[in-house]
């Protein structure tokens, strides 16, 4: 059994705020860090088994999520939130540690994601989608 309580290395969230356009989640922590995490980034990096698989080899590259929006952020105990996206995805449990990691590693992870899309000839846009502004 794992201990879900925060450790000294894991900052505790002080605020989670979904922006009015539902395209960004800002997470602020008690160590003074704050991250603005785009909905698309959170969706393609979802910690769900559907995206991450059960081993690194099973990880799925998610494309076509440029326009995805956050519908709701629900608490999961005292250790995480579940984010509901407007594309129907709702199974990712984002622990405080996961949100911290996603914030700290956002630039590197995003660059790697874009490179993977390009290598597989995939797009951030959904097939046939017209971009919203």
N, C-alpha and C positions, 0 to 999 in steps of 0.2 A: 504494500500500500504506500502511495506517495503522499507526502505532506504537502497540502495545497496552500499552506501559509507562506507569506512572503519571506524571503531571506534578506540578509543585509545587502546582497548584490542585486536584488530586484526592487526597483523603486515602486512605490505605492501610488496609484493614480489619484489625483486630486480633482480632475475634471475630464469628462468626455463630452465633446460637443459636436453634433452633426451640423454642418453649415446649412444655411437656408436652401441652397441649391441641391442638397443631398449628395454632393459629389466629393465631400471631404469630411473626414473625422479628425478632429484635433484632440489629442490626448496630452494632458499635462500631468507631470509626476512630482512627488514631494522632494525630489532631489534637484528641482529647478528645470529639468528638461521638458521640452514640449515638442510634439511632432504633429505636423499636418499630413495625414495619410490619405491620399486619394482613394476613392471607392474602387476604381479599377485596380489599383495596386493591391488593396486589401482582398479583392475578389480573386485575382490571379495567384496570390500568395496564401490563399485560405489554408488554414491548418487542418481542414477536413480530410478524411480518408479518401473522399471522392477526388480531391486534387493531389494530396500528398502520397496516396497509396499506402501500402503497408511496408514498403521498403523504398530506398532512393530510386531503384530501377523502375518502380511502379508509378513514379511521379508523373502527373499529367500536365502537359503544357496547355494552358487555357488561353484561347484566342477570342477575338471578337467582343471584347468587354469594354471598349473605350467609353461607351455611353451608359454603363451600368451606374445605378444610384443606390444609396443606402435607404432602405425603407424604415428600418427600426434597429435599435441596439438594445438588447435585453440582458440583464444581469444573470450570471450563472454563479450562484453561491457568492462567495467573497473573493473569488480568485480570477474571474474572467467575465467576458461578455460574448454573446452570440449575436452575430450581425446578420440581419435579413436583407438581402439584395433584391432589387426589382426584377431580376432575371429568374427568381425563384430559388436561388441558392440560399440555404439557411443552416447548413450543418457544421459550419466552422466554429469552433470554440476558441476565442482569442484570449489567452491568459495574459496577465499583466506582463509576464516575461516575454511572451510572443510579441505583444505590442511594442515593448521596449526594443526588442531585437529588430522588428520590422522598421522601427523609426531609425535606429542607429545604422542599420545596413541598407537603408532605402536606396541610396545612389548606386551601390554595387549591385544589389539585387535587380534594380530596374534596368540597368545596363545589360546585365546577363539575360534578363527576360527578353529585351528587345533583340539581342543577338540570337537567341534561340528562335524567336519568331522569324527573323530574317533567314536563318539557316534552314528552316522548314517551309519557307515561302508562305507564312501565315500572316494575318493582319490583325491589328488591334480593333478594326471595324468589323461589325457583324456582317455576314453576307447580305448584300442588297440594302444595307442600312444607309439612310441619309443622316449626315452628321447634324446634331443639334448645336445651337450656339447659346 
